[in-house]
Amino acid sequence: MMTFATKFTCFTGINLLCALALVVSGCGEAREAARHGGAVPVSSEQFYYTSPHTAVSEENRTEFNTEAYDHIVENPFLLSKSNPLSTFSVDVDTASYANLRRFLNRNQLPPAGAVRIEELVNYFDYHYSPPTGDDPFSVHVEVAECPWEESHLLAKIGLKGKEIELENRPLSNLVFLLDVSGSMEDFNKLPLVKSSMKLLLEQLGENDRIAIVVYAGASGLVLPSTSADHRTEILSKLDDLEAGGSTNGGEGIELAYRIAGDNFIRGGVNRVILCTDGDFNVGRTNQSDLVNLIENKAKSGVFLSVLGFGMGNLKDSTMELLADKGNGNYSYIDSMNEAEKVLVEQMSGTLITIAKDVKIQVDFNPAQVQSYRLIGYENRMLRNEDFLDDTKDAGEIGAGHTVTALYELVPVGIESEVAEVEPSKYQQESELSASANTDELLTVRLRYKDPEGLDSKPISLTVKKQDLSLTEASTDFHFASAVAAFGMLLRESKHCGTMTLERVNSIAEQNLGDDPHGYREEFLQLVKKAQLLE
């Protein structure tokens, strides 16, 4: 099957730089340049491109891009006999989907490193029933035929966080940490940041508190912790902000956490909301140093949300890491519609953490499952030993959040794409236990901590083998599989099987289900844009 990049026509709608790449570097690198809008990536983590206009105007002639994305190595198939356990941290980030949408709306294919499949899948809500007992979330598993490989199975694991009505939510101590450096002056950066924060302000009440910290070459306190009821004063402070100078993010983070700590509300929502393009170029500029700073601050009980803005110098990999280590979430705001989704429709999930350090471990029965692979979550993988280790950090779940993970399973007796391993001369594979000689397919185990807890609590769910055809699977199963397949195609996964963009569109179109905000309908438009770029 011709790959996604191979089918892309190199000279259609691409600027002169792509043509130059063809001459100098050969077709392969020129096609990669086309993928990024016109220039060949300089490394696995950073790429540069120019504006994707057919006619290059003077002002667009040198619009280079220094956006940075981590290299993603796709999870392989693993044999259940030698690797019966699969362990990972939950992830409720959605930035990758909104960022991907930005690329496609600019008639560009996203770089492979920008496509995190779990964030695409988790951008959408699924209709899981909420928890009924004392646990903060419910667990649901559905297994059916795999849409892109009919001899395989697809297992969908879904979590649903308990809902908290706005009138019952805990009091909030929020610090808006706003990047006002020179790189934030574009219309889709600081102006959009201001509008987004005003949207959030409208949802808060007199007992909630807001402080505003800004940073550029230096950082400063623009607004001390103030009742959200003082709207005129807060709006005036936001309106007065202007962009300029270099970016000392580390100093701003230190100040924001200090302000949040000084106004800490026990039992409340204590959170720093960082709005930035992630381009830290003064002070602590090393990603490792910033991560260490955030990890230390996270121990204070103040959580972190990261909202990414703009294009051209977006440091996606840095912002994702900061949110991960700061016990928070990472969203990319490309429009007011996205701001409303994150800060209004899903405000409780964005602000209120109901469970932290949530880990999932799936135990596969080798008598039923020959091999498996986790789709996405590549940078959320944990060692099996980490599952019981309460000192190991993991993901957080917000009120009302849904979390979905997909596993592709190869039943026993079906040929599998598993790399061969030299057997140990000292140890043979152990005998199967009595539980293996049952109709159990797998067991899902979870551990989580209460938002202010130190000790984790367990949840377990056993799933039995069932012969469920694809036609019998739920609407959510079909739609989630279509979104995952879309990400696989954009990443040019070798596991796409029979899936095509046309089939992704067909599956999604027939399984829109209840779509009150039109997000699933919008997904169809993105698939069609990708088809046009083939």
C-alpha positions as CSV (number, residue, x, y, z in Angstrom):
1,M,0.0,0.0,0.0
2,M,1.3,3.4,-0.9
3,T,2.2,5.4,2.2
4,F,0.6,8.6,3.2
5,A,3.7,10.7,2.4
6,T,4.4,8.9,-0.9
7,K,0.9,9.8,-2.2
8,F,1.5,13.5,-1.5
9,T,2.1,15.4,-4.7
10,C,5.3,17.3,-4.1
11,F,4.7,20.4,-6.1
12,T,1.0,21.1,-5.4
13,G,0.6,24.2,-3.3
14,I,4.1,24.1,-1.9
15,N,6.6,26.9,-2.0
16,L,10.0,27.2,-3.7
17,L,11.9,25.7,-0.8
18,C,10.2,22.3,-1.3
19,A,11.4,22.4,-5.0
20,L,14.9,23.2,-3.9
21,A,14.8,20.3,-1.4
22,L,13.9,18.0,-4.3
23,V,16.9,19.0,-6.3
24,V,19.3,18.9,-3.4
25,S,18.1,16.1,-1.3
26,G,16.1,13.7,-3.5
27,C,12.4,12.8,-3.6
28,G,12.3,11.2,-0.1
29,E,13.4,14.3,1.7
30,A,11.3,16.6,-0.5
31,R,8.2,14.6,0.4
32,E,9.1,15.0,4.0
33,A,9.4,18.7,3.4
34,A,6.0,18.7,1.9
35,R,4.7,17.2,5.1
36,H,5.9,20.2,7.0
37,G,4.8,22.8,4.6
38,G,8.1,23.3,2.7
39,A,11.3,22.6,4.5
40,V,13.2,19.5,5.5
41,P,13.3,18.8,9.3
42,V,16.7,19.3,10.9
43,S,16.3,16.7,13.6
44,S,13.8,14.2,15.1
45,E,12.7,16.9,17.6
46,Q,12.7,20.1,15.6
47,F,11.6,21.2,12.2
48,Y,11.3,24.4,10.2
49,Y,8.8,25.4,7.5
50,T,7.6,28.4,5.6
51,S,4.0,29.6,5.1
52,P,2.1,27.2,2.8
53,H,1.1,29.8,0.2
54,T,1.2,29.0,-3.5
55,A,2.4,32.5,-4.2
56,V,5.1,33.5,-1.7
57,S,4.6,37.2,-0.8
58,E,7.5,39.3,0.5
59,E,6.3,39.2,4.1
60,N,5.9,35.4,4.0
61,R,9.1,34.6,2.2
62,T,11.1,33.8,5.3
63,E,8.4,32.7,7.8
64,F,10.5,30.0,9.4
65,N,9.2,27.7,12.1
66,T,11.0,26.4,15.1
67,E,8.3,24.3,16.7
68,A,9.6,21.3,18.7
69,Y,8.0,17.9,19.1
70,D,9.3,14.7,20.7
71,H,10.2,11.8,18.5
72,I,7.6,9.0,19.0
73,V,8.5,5.3,18.8
74,E,5.4,3.3,18.2
75,N,4.5,0.6,20.7
76,P,5.3,-2.9,19.1
77,F,3.4,-6.1,19.5
78,L,4.5,-8.1,22.6
79,L,4.1,-11.8,23.4
80,S,1.8,-12.4,26.3
81,K,3.7,-15.4,27.5
82,S,6.9,-13.4,28.0
83,N,5.2,-10.0,28.6
84,P,1.9,-10.6,30.3
85,L,1.7,-7.2,32.0
86,S,1.3,-3.8,30.3
87,T,1.5,-0.8,32.5
88,F,1.0,2.9,31.8
89,S,-0.1,6.2,33.2
90,V,-3.5,7.7,32.3
91,D,-3.5,10.8,30.1
92,V,-6.3,13.4,29.7
93,D,-4.3,15.8,27.6
94,T,-6.0,16.9,24.3
95,A,-3.4,19.3,22.9
96,S,-2.3,17.1,20.1
97,Y,-5.8,17.0,18.5
98,A,-6.3,20.8,18.5
99,N,-2.7,21.3,17.2
100,L,-3.3,18.7,14.4
101,R,-6.5,20.6,13.5
102,R,-4.4,23.8,13.2
103,F,-2.0,22.1,10.7
104,L,-4.8,20.7,8.6
105,N,-6.7,23.9,8.5
106,R,-3.5,25.5,7.2
107,N,-3.4,22.8,4.4
108,Q,-0.4,21.1,6.0
109,L,0.1,17.6,7.3
110,P,1.3,17.5,10.9
111,P,4.8,16.2,11.7
112,A,4.6,12.7,13.0
113,G,5.8,13.8,16.5
114,A,2.8,16.1,16.9
115,V,0.4,13.1,16.5
116,R,-0.2,11.6,19.9
117,I,-2.9,9.1,19.3
118,E,-4.2,8.9,22.9
119,E,-4.8,12.6,22.8
120,L,-6.7,12.4,19.6
121,V,-8.9,9.6,21.0
122,N,-9.4,11.4,24.4
123,Y,-10.4,14.7,22.8
124,F,-13.9,13.3,22.5
125,D,-16.3,12.3,25.2
126,Y,-17.7,8.8,25.3
127,H,-20.8,7.6,26.9
128,Y,-19.5,5.6,29.9
129,S,-21.8,5.4,32.9
130,P,-20.4,7.3,35.9
131,P,-19.2,5.6,39.2
132,T,-21.9,4.5,41.6
133,G,-19.7,3.5,44.6
134,D,-17.0,5.2,46.6
135,D,-14.4,5.1,43.8
136,P,-13.9,8.4,41.9
137,F,-14.2,6.8,38.5
138,S,-15.9,3.8,36.8
139,V,-14.1,1.3,34.6
140,H,-15.6,-0.1,31.3
141,V,-14.1,-2.6,28.8
142,E,-15.5,-3.5,25.3
143,V,-13.8,-6.0,23.0
144,A,-14.7,-6.6,19.4
145,E,-13.2,-7.3,16.0
146,C,-10.4,-4.9,15.0
147,P,-11.6,-2.7,12.1
148,W,-8.2,-2.7,10.3
149,E,-7.3,-6.3,10.8
150,E,-10.3,-8.7,11.0
151,S,-8.3,-11.6,12.5
152,H,-7.4,-9.4,15.5
153,L,-9.4,-8.0,18.3
154,L,-9.6,-4.4,19.6
155,A,-10.1,-3.8,23.4
156,K,-11.4,-0.4,24.5
157,I,-10.8,0.5,28.1
158,G,-12.8,3.5,29.3
159,L,-12.8,5.4,32.6
160,K,-15.4,7.9,33.6
161,G,-14.8,10.4,36.4
162,K,-17.5,11.4,38.8
163,E,-19.4,14.5,37.9
164,I,-19.3,17.6,40.2
165,E,-22.0,20.2,39.6
166,L,-20.6,23.7,39.4
167,E,-22.7,24.9,42.4
168,N,-21.0,22.1,44.5
169,R,-17.5,22.5,43.3
170,P,-14.8,23.4,45.9
171,L,-13.5,27.0,46.1
172,S,-10.7,27.9,43.7
173,N,-7.4,29.6,44.3
174,L,-6.1,30.2,40.8
175,V,-3.0,32.0,39.6
176,F,-2.9,33.0,35.9
177,L,0.7,32.7,34.8
178,L,0.8,34.6,31.5
179,D,3.7,34.8,29.1
180,V,4.0,38.4,27.8
181,S,7.3,38.0,26.1
182,G,7.9,39.4,22.6
183,S,7.1,36.0,21.0
184,M,3.5,36.3,22.3
185,E,2.5,39.4,20.4
186,D,0.8,37.6,17.5
187,F,-3.0,37.7,17.3
188,N,-3.4,34.0,18.2
189,K,-1.1,34.4,21.3
190,L,-1.5,37.1,23.9
191,P,-4.8,38.5,22.6
192,L,-6.3,35.0,22.6
193,V,-4.8,34.4,26.1
194,K,-6.7,37.5,27.4
195,S,-10.0,36.4,25.8
196,S,-9.6,32.9,27.1
197,M,-8.9,34.1,30.7
198,K,-12.0,36.3,30.5
199,L,-14.1,33.3,29.5
200,L,-12.9,31.5,32.6
201,L,-13.5,34.5,34.8
202,E,-17.2,34.5,33.8
203,Q,-17.5,31.0,35.3
204,L,-16.1,32.0,38.7
205,G,-17.8,33.4,41.8
206,E,-17.2,35.7,44.7
207,N,-15.6,33.0,46.8
208,D,-13.1,32.1,44.1
209,R,-9.8,34.0,44.0
210,I,-7.6,35.0,41.1
211,A,-4.0,36.3,40.9
212,I,-2.2,37.3,37.8
213,V,1.6,36.8,37.4
214,V,3.3,37.7,34.1
215,Y,6.8,37.0,32.9
216,A,9.0,38.2,30.1
217,G,12.6,39.2,30.7
218,A,11.6,39.5,34.3
219,S,8.5,38.4,36.2
220,G,6.0,40.4,38.2
221,L,2.7,40.3,40.1
222,V,0.1,42.2,38.1
223,L,-2.8,41.3,40.4
224,P,-2.6,40.0,44.0
225,S,-5.0,37.2,44.9
226,T,-8.4,38.9,44.5
227,S,-12.0,37.8,44.7
228,A,-13.3,36.8,41.2
229,D,-16.3,39.1,42.0
230,H,-14.0,42.1,41.3
231,R,-14.5,41.7,37.6
232,T,-13.8,45.2,36.6
233,E,-10.4,45.3,38.3
234,I,-9.4,41.9,36.9
235,L,-10.6,42.7,33.3
236,S,-8.7,46.0,33.5
237,K,-5.4,44.3,34.5
238,L,-5.9,41.8,31.6
239,D,-6.6,44.5,29.0
240,D,-3.5,46.4,30.0
241,L,-1.1,43.5,29.3
242,E,1.3,43.9,26.3
243,A,3.9,41.6,24.8
244,G,7.6,42.5,24.7
245,G,11.0,41.2,25.8
246,S,12.6,37.8,26.3
247,T,11.1,34.8,28.1
248,N,12.2,34.0,31.7
249,G,9.6,31.2,32.4
250,G,11.5,29.8,35.3
251,E,11.3,33.0,37.3
252,G,7.6,33.3,36.5
253,I,6.9,29.8,37.7
254,E,8.6,30.4,41.0
255,L,6.6,33.5,41.7
256,A,3.3,31.9,40.6
257,Y,3.7,29.0,42.9
258,R,4.7,31.3,45.8
259,I,1.5,33.3,45.3
260,A,-0.6,30.1,45.1
261,G,1.0,28.8,48.2
262,D,0.4,32.0,50.2
263,N,-3.3,31.8,49.4
264,F,-3.7,28.0,49.6
265,I,-7.2,26.7,50.2
266,R,-7.3,23.4,52.1
267,G,-9.7,21.1,50.3
268,G,-10.1,23.6,47.5
269,V,-8.7,23.9,43.9
270,N,-5.2,25.3,44.1
271,R,-3.9,25.6,40.5
272,V,-1.5,27.6,38.4
273,I,-2.7,28.1,34.8
274,L,0.3,28.7,32.6
275,C,-0.5,30.3,29.2
276,T,2.5,30.3,26.8
277,D,4.0,29.2,23.5
278,G,6.6,27.3,25.6
279,D,9.5,29.3,24.2
280,F,11.6,29.8,27.4
281,N,14.9,31.6,26.4
282,V,16.1,33.4,29.5
283,G,16.8,32.1,33.0
284,R,16.1,28.4,33.2
285,T,15.9,27.5,29.5
286,N,16.9,23.8,29.8
287,Q,13.9,21.5,29.6
288,S,15.3,19.2,32.3
289,D,15.8,22.2,34.7
290,L,12.2,23.3,34.1
291,V,10.9,19.8,34.7
292,N,12.8,19.5,37.9
293,L,11.5,22.9,39.1
294,I,7.9,21.8,38.3
295,E,8.3,18.4,40.0
296,N,9.4,20.1,43.2
297,K,6.6,22.6,43.1
298,A,4.0,19.9,42.5
299,K,4.7,18.5,46.0
300,S,3.2,21.7,47.5
301,G,-0.3,20.5,46.6
302,V,-0.7,23.2,43.9
303,F,-1.5,21.6,40.5
304,L,-0.6,23.0,37.1
305,S,-2.6,23.4,33.9
306,V,-0.7,24.4,30.7
307,L,-2.5,26.1,27.8
308,G,-0.5,26.3,24.6
309,F,-1.0,29.2,22.2
310,G,0.2,30.2,18.7
311,M,2.4,28.8,16.0
312,G,5.9,29.3,14.7
313,N,7.8,28.6,17.8
314,L,5.5,26.3,19.8
315,K,7.5,24.1,22.1
316,D,5.0,21.3,22.4
317,S,7.3,18.8,24.0
318,T,8.2,21.2,26.8
319,M,4.7,22.1,27.6
320,E,3.5,18.5,27.7
321,L,6.3,17.6,30.1
322,L,5.5,20.5,32.4
323,A,1.9,19.6,32.6
324,D,2.7,16.0,33.2
325,K,5.1,16.6,36.0
326,G,3.0,19.4,37.5
327,N,0.0,17.0,38.2
328,G,-2.1,18.7,35.5
329,N,-3.3,18.8,32.0
330,Y,-2.1,20.2,28.7
331,S,-4.4,21.8,26.1
332,Y,-3.7,23.7,23.0
333,I,-5.9,26.7,22.4
334,D,-6.2,27.6,18.7
335,S,-9.5,29.5,18.8
336,M,-12.2,30.9,21.1
337,N,-14.2,27.7,20.3
338,E,-11.4,25.6,21.9
339,A,-11.1,28.0,24.8
340,E,-14.8,27.6,25.5
341,K,-14.5,23.8,25.3
342,V,-11.6,23.6,27.8
343,L,-12.5,26.5,30.1
344,V,-16.3,26.5,30.0
345,E,-17.8,23.2,28.9
346,Q,-15.1,21.2,30.6
347,M,-14.2,23.6,33.4
348,S,-14.7,21.1,36.2
349,G,-12.5,18.5,34.5
350,T,-9.8,21.2,33.8
351,L,-9.7,22.6,37.3
352,I,-11.0,19.9,39.7
353,T,-8.8,16.8,40.2
354,I,-10.7,13.8,41.6
355,A,-7.9,11.3,41.4
356,K,-4.1,11.6,41.0
357,D,-1.3,9.2,40.1
358,V,-3.7,7.0,38.2
359,K,-2.0,4.0,36.8
360,I,-3.4,1.2,34.6
361,Q,-2.0,-2.3,34.4
362,V,-3.5,-4.9,32.0
363,D,-2.8,-8.6,32.7
364,F,-3.2,-10.7,29.5
365,N,-4.1,-14.4,29.6
366,P,-1.6,-16.1,27.3
367,A,-4.0,-19.0,26.7
368,Q,-6.3,-16.5,24.9
369,V,-4.2,-13.6,23.8
370,Q,-1.0,-14.5,21.8
371,S,0.3,-10.9,21.6
372,Y,-0.9,-7.3,22.0
373,R,0.1,-3.7,21.5
374,L,-1.1,-0.5,23.2
375,I,-2.1,2.1,20.7
376,G,-0.6,5.4,21.7
377,Y,0.6,6.3,25.2
378,E,4.2,5.9,24.1
379,N,5.5,8.5,26.5
380,R,3.2,7.4,29.3
381,M,4.6,3.8,29.6
382,L,5.7,2.7,33.1
383,R,7.7,-0.3,34.3
384,N,5.6,-3.0,35.7
385,E,7.3,-2.5,39.1
386,D,6.0,1.1,39.1
387,F,2.4,0.0,39.4
388,L,2.7,-0.7,43.2
389,D,5.3,2.0,43.8
390,D,3.4,4.9,45.3
391,T,6.4,7.2,44.8
392,K,6.1,7.0,41.1
393,D,4.2,9.9,39.4
394,A,1.3,9.2,37.1
395,G,-1.6,11.0,35.5
396,E,-4.6,12.8,37.0
397,I,-8.3,12.6,36.2
398,G,-10.6,15.6,36.5
399,A,-14.3,15.7,37.4
400,G,-16.4,14.3,34.6
401,H,-13.3,13.4,32.5
402,T,-13.4,10.3,30.3
403,V,-10.2,8.4,29.6
404,T,-9.9,5.8,26.8
405,A,-7.2,3.4,25.9
406,L,-7.1,0.9,23.0
407,Y,-5.2,-2.4,22.7
408,E,-4.9,-4.4,19.6
409,L,-5.0,-8.1,20.5
410,V,-3.8,-11.1,18.4
411,P,-5.8,-14.3,19.5
412,V,-3.9,-17.5,20.1
413,G,-3.4,-19.3,16.7
414,I,-3.1,-16.2,14.6
415,E,0.2,-15.2,13.1
416,S,1.7,-12.3,15.0
417,E,4.2,-9.5,14.1
418,V,6.5,-10.1,17.1
419,A,10.2,-9.7,17.0
420,E,12.2,-12.8,17.8
421,V,14.1,-12.9,21.1
422,E,17.0,-15.3,21.9
423,P,15.7,-17.5,24.8
424,S,17.5,-17.5,28.1
425,K,19.8,-20.4,28.8
426,Y,19.0,-20.1,32.5
427,Q,15.3,-19.8,32.6
428,Q,12.3,-21.3,30.7
429,E,8.8,-19.8,30.4
430,S,6.8,-20.7,33.4
431,E,3.8,-22.9,33.4
432,L,0.4,-21.3,33.0
433,S,-1.7,-20.9,36.2
434,A,-5.1,-22.4,36.7
435,S,-6.7,-19.0,35.9
436,A,-5.3,-19.3,32.3
437,N,-7.4,-22.3,31.7
438,T,-10.6,-20.3,31.8
439,D,-12.5,-18.0,29.4
440,E,-10.8,-15.0,31.0
441,L,-9.3,-12.7,28.3
442,L,-7.6,-10.1,30.5
443,T,-7.7,-8.3,33.8
444,V,-7.6,-4.6,34.1
445,R,-6.0,-3.3,37.3
446,L,-5.9,0.3,38.4
447,R,-4.3,2.2,41.3
448,Y,-5.1,5.9,42.2
449,K,-4.6,8.3,45.0
450,D,-7.1,10.8,46.4
451,P,-6.2,14.4,45.4
452,E,-4.5,15.0,48.8
453,G,-3.7,11.4,49.6
454,L,-0.3,9.6,49.8
455,D,-1.4,6.0,49.6
456,S,-2.8,4.4,46.4
457,K,-6.1,2.5,46.2
458,P,-6.8,-0.5,43.9
459,I,-9.6,-1.3,41.4
460,S,-9.8,-4.5,39.4
461,L,-12.0,-5.7,36.5
462,T,-11.8,-9.1,34.8
463,V,-12.9,-9.4,31.2
464,K,-14.0,-12.7,29.7
465,K,-13.6,-13.8,26.1
466,Q,-16.6,-12.9,23.9
467,D,-17.2,-13.4,20.2
468,L,-18.4,-9.9,19.4
469,S,-18.4,-8.9,15.7
470,L,-17.6,-5.4,14.6
471,T,-21.2,-4.8,13.6
472,E,-22.3,-5.5,17.2
473,A,-19.9,-3.1,18.7
474,S,-21.1,0.2,20.2
475,T,-21.2,3.6,18.4
476,D,-18.4,4.8,20.7
477,F,-16.2,1.7,19.9
478,H,-16.5,2.5,16.2
479,F,-15.8,6.2,16.5
480,A,-12.8,5.8,18.9
481,S,-11.3,3.2,16.5
482,A,-11.8,5.6,13.6
483,V,-10.0,8.4,15.5
484,A,-7.1,6.0,16.4
485,A,-6.8,4.8,12.8
486,F,-6.7,8.4,11.6
487,G,-3.7,9.0,13.9
488,M,-2.1,5.8,12.7
489,L,-2.4,6.9,9.1
490,L,-1.0,10.4,9.8
491,R,1.9,8.8,11.6
492,E,2.3,6.3,8.7
493,S,2.1,3.4,11.2
494,K,3.1,0.0,9.9
495,H,0.1,-1.4,11.7
496,C,-2.6,0.3,9.6
497,G,-3.7,-2.9,7.9
498,T,-6.6,-2.4,5.6
499,M,-7.5,1.1,6.9
500,T,-7.6,4.1,4.6
501,L,-8.7,7.6,5.1
502,E,-11.9,6.9,3.1
503,R,-12.8,4.1,5.5
504,V,-12.0,6.3,8.5
505,N,-14.4,8.8,7.1
506,S,-17.1,6.1,6.5
507,I,-16.8,4.6,10.0
508,A,-16.9,8.0,11.8
509,E,-19.7,9.3,9.6
510,Q,-21.9,6.3,10.5
511,N,-21.1,6.6,14.2
512,L,-21.4,10.3,15.2
513,G,-24.0,9.4,17.8
514,D,-24.9,12.1,20.3
515,D,-22.8,15.1,19.2
516,P,-24.2,18.2,20.9
517,H,-21.2,20.4,20.3
518,G,-20.4,19.2,16.8
519,Y,-16.9,17.9,17.7
520,R,-17.4,14.6,15.9
521,E,-18.8,16.4,12.9
522,E,-15.7,18.6,12.9
523,F,-13.6,15.4,12.9
524,L,-15.1,14.4,9.6
525,Q,-14.1,17.8,8.1
526,L,-10.5,17.2,9.2
527,V,-10.4,13.7,7.7
528,K,-11.6,15.2,4.4
529,K,-8.9,17.9,4.5
530,A,-6.3,15.1,5.0
531,Q,-7.8,13.3,2.0
532,L,-7.3,16.4,-0.1
533,L,-3.7,16.6,0.9
534,E,-3.0,13.0,-0.2
